[in-house]
Amino acid sequence: MSLKALIVDDEQIARKVLREELESIAGVQIVGEADDGPTALAKISTDQPDLVLLDLQMPGMGGLDVIRSLKHGARVPVIVIVTAYDKFALQAFEAGAIDYLLKPVRHERLVAALEKAKRLSGTEIIEKLARLQDIADPAAASRNRRIVGRTGGEFFLLNAGEIHAFQAEGDLVRIITANRSYEATQTLKVIEQRLKESGFRRIHRNAVVNVNHVRKMSALSSQRWLITLTNGQEFVASKRQAKSVRQLLHW
């Protein structure tokens, strides 16, 4: 199968160079070009590329704005950053971009980036996008990181604030929101570490709750507490774990 690629850059000559390079590589189909952020988002939605070669420095809606605006779905593209500025490329790469290309783009680096893109699974792609969205919006990321949830073949980028709790059932971790649940793509331990600065607390070996959604805490005994969330769901916590939640809530 061909790797469907979308080229996003406000400079016509930069798009032309990338197109010529891509056309010389077997197994790549160019599905379109975009010269600004809104057009890029529209083409990502309609053309459903596997890969987006994305320039960060564009007037108006830049590359980071495009990343921030990407939504969930069954088809989420691999993002490869293309930029003339090394500091932006390194920052994005460390956040989760599959690769970065410095202008002028070298053929061997482009080939290597395409090979990496082909090896990624759907879960890996969406997790990288979640980390990229955190760095694209650092102010929000410090308090509301993105978490990936899955339902069937679709992936959803969830804001931490809308999540009520995580509950482990064997190897499966459920993400619980107000009206529905999703399957997590990471372990409970990894999720707890990722959200340690976002108001989440472990209350049981199989449960982590968002303290901002705690409605009531009731003593069941001297050692056990019943924690009720705003969606009505209940969890039993030990005295030690309940104390951690109360401290965060200043109860």
ZIKA-V755033 format. One line per field, one symbol per residue. ss: DSSP state (@ for helix, = for strand, . for the rest). phi: phi as a letter, one per 20 degrees, with the letter a starting at -180 (. if undefined). psi: psi as a letter, one per 30 degrees, with the letter a starting at -180 (. if undefined). A space follows every 10 residues. Layout:
ss: ???
phi: ???
psi: ???
This chain:
ss: ..======.. .@@@@@@@@@ @@@....=== ====..@@@@ @@@@@@@... =====..... ..@@@@@@@. ..=....=== ===..@@@@@ @@@@@...== ==....@@@@ @@@@@@@@@. .@@@@@@@@@ @@@@@@.@@@ @....===== =..======@ @@=======. .======... ====...@@@ @@@@.....= ====..==== @@@======. ...======. ...=====@@ @@@@@@@@@. .
phi: .feedddcaf efffffffff fffedfncde ercbdbfgff fffffeelfe bcedfeecfm eeffffgfef dfqfddffdd fcbedfffff fffffqffac cefffegfff gfffffffef egffffffff ffffffcfff ffcbfececc cmeddcedfg feeeaccecm eededddfcb ccefdcffff fgffdfednd cfdafdbcde ffdeebccfe afdccdddef enfdcecfgf ffffffffem e
psi: kljkkkkjkf keeeeeeeee eeffkkgkjj fllkgleeee eeeeeefilf kjjjkeiklc jaeeeeeffk allfjklkkj kklfjeeeee eeeffgkelk kkkkkkeeee eeeeeeeffk leeeeeeeee eeeeffieee effilkkklk jbgkkkjkke ffkelkkkib fkkkkkaefl llklglleee eeeegfgggk kkflfgkklj ffgkekkkke affkkjkklf gfkkkkllee eeeeeeeefh .
